[in-house]
């Protein structure tokens, strides 16, 4: 495992898709964290970022549209979507990059080194990435502030058609403390769900 002694500050844009109402609340009082060991890459605020796709803003829009649909009520929970563009800043010593071999090696090391402790948490999730990352942060094992990884996400079209692939189609990141690592927010785009969903 490579140890980096010289730190570099990374800055990149993250795109967060949500309802227009939630976007107004975020701009007024900042983001709320997604919390739980079953979260994809741990606790934090989730963003689409450049990586596998060169259009993370479009992916955030598609996510906001897909998330509007309520399967139980069979209707949209909100009528207007919004994409917030946030500037994220993190020291590379506090970035866990699961799109790189080094980052995957760190995750595998955590699982091997702390297998007994992780097993004792008695969580029976299908995927334990988030559990392992939350454990490393809570125990102070790694100074993780931002995590990024490649994933397959089902947007509205994939959900409707029942597509399910293993091949990642986007790069996402989670920011554990938005007050520390997000230095700027503004609205990238808005629109009506009805006009965009077709």
Number of C-alpha atoms within 10 A of each C-alpha: 9 8 7 9 7 7 11 11 11 11 14 12 18 25 28 26 29 25 24 22 13 15 22 14 13 16 14 9 9 14 19 13 15 16 14 14 20 19 20 20 27 28 24 23 18 25 25 27 26 18 16 16 16 12 14 23 24 16 24 26 28 22 21 24 27 22 19 20 17 12 10 6 8 8 11 16 13 18 17 20 26 25 27 25 23 21 16 21 21 20 15 17 18 15 21 24 19 19 17 12 10 15 19 15 14 17 18 14 13 18 19 11 11 14 12 10 11 18 11 8 10 8 12 9 12 7 13 19 19 19 21 22 25 23 20 20 16 12 10 10 11 17 14 21 22 28 23 23 22 21 17 14 19 17 18 19 13 13 12 10 8 10 10 11 12 8 10 13 16 20 23 27 27 24 28 22 16 20 10 12 18 20 12 12 17 14 16 15 15 17 16 15 22 11 9 12 12 7
